[in-house]
Amino acid sequence: MLTVDYDKLGLQSGERLLDLGCGFGRHSFEAMKMGAKVVAADLATEELGQVRDLMGAMAVENQVPPGAAGGVSCANALALPFPDNSFDRVIASEVMEHIPDDAAALDELVRVLRPGGVIAVTVPAWLSETVCWKLTDEYYAPKAEGGHVRIYREAELREKMVAAGVRPGASHLAHAIHAPYWWLKCAVGIENKENLLVKNYEKALIWDIAKAPWIMRTADRLLNPIIGKSLVVYATKEAVVQGDQRGSEVEREHVSA
């Protein structure tokens, strides 16, 4: 279940992709299947271990084309351990809403993106997120440890991306059928695992992820423009640099290690 549209991202075989906030690796795995050289980055070391293991299994089982590669990095968005212009594409999925200094994080993401490269930033959409915040203060920081610290409007996110040095372009909403699930959880209590409505809705979402039934896919597509759970904005780094500033071959090996 991808949030980012790879056609809009423009990912090509052989390109280098940074997947910041990779979680359990859904965007990274898809990029590897497309032939990319992927670095999956997160602060959650346990999840990174699972991502690394599955990347290795995909390679052993020939689930990725020749030349594709994957590695993981425990990386802080405010101080990424990569040289300037290291990546052709960057994904920052559901990360920015957790970071108090989101401008500094965007600066770092743009720094490691090569000129002409494309970044996709995904954040919770304004309407869906606003409903959650109004239903309970247990959903966001400070009551929710590590929780969301802001609600984005698309115009604000675009302005911050421009300030970081990229030109925003296409955008879309995603995962509309997930929005009511979170509204229900907020209404009955975030930690309430026994509510029948929430449990049944969760089963339906699992069914959708596993089987992609047409009725769920159609409902998601039709509802996305209205109640999409995630907003995705794509932007291009247009600055021109003198010479090749992507770093040495040794640095590139470090990026994909």
C-alpha positions, 0 to 999 in steps of 0.5 A: 500500500504505497502513498507515493505515486512512483510515476509522479516521482519519476523513479528510474532503474539504477537511480539512488533513492532515500526513503526517510521514515521508511517504517517497515519498508513499503516504499523501499521494497517497491523501489528495489523491485523497480531496479533502484539503489535504495537507502531505507532510513529511520530512527526505529532500529528494530524496524530497520532490522526487519527491513534489512532482512527482507531486502536481503531475502528479496535479493536471494530470491531474485525478486529484484532486477540486476543492479538493484540494491538496498541498505538501511541507515539509522538517520536523524532527519536534522543531520543526515549522514550522506554527502551533498547531492547523493540521491536522485529521488527522496521520499519523506513519508509521514515524517515532517509532522513529527519534527519541531524544526521541519524547515531544518529537516527539509533543508537536509533532505534537499541538500542530499538530493541532486540537482534535477532530482525529485522529492516526495513529501507526505504528511497527514492531510488537513481535514483528516488530521483536524478531525483527529485533533478535535476528537482527542488530545491523546492523538498528538503531542505532547500527550502522544509521545513522539506524536504530531506537532502540527497540522499542515495545509498544502499551501504551508507545505509548498511554501516551506519546500520553496524556502528549502530550495525546490520547486513544488509541482503535482500533489494528491491525497491518498488512503481515504478509507483509512481516515474514518478508522482513525476518527473512530479510534480517536472517538472511542480512545486511542488505546481502546483495542476492544471496540467492535467498530474499530476491530471490524474496520481494522479487519476490513483494512487488512483485507484491503491491504492483502487482497486489494478488492475492487470495492475497497480500491474504488471507494478509496479512489473516489473518496481520496479528493474529499477525505484523503488521509495523506497529502503528497507533494512532489518537488524538483531541485532546480539549482545548477552546481559547478562540476560533479558534487555528488561525492566520490565513488567511495561516498556513493558506496557508503550511501548504498551500504 
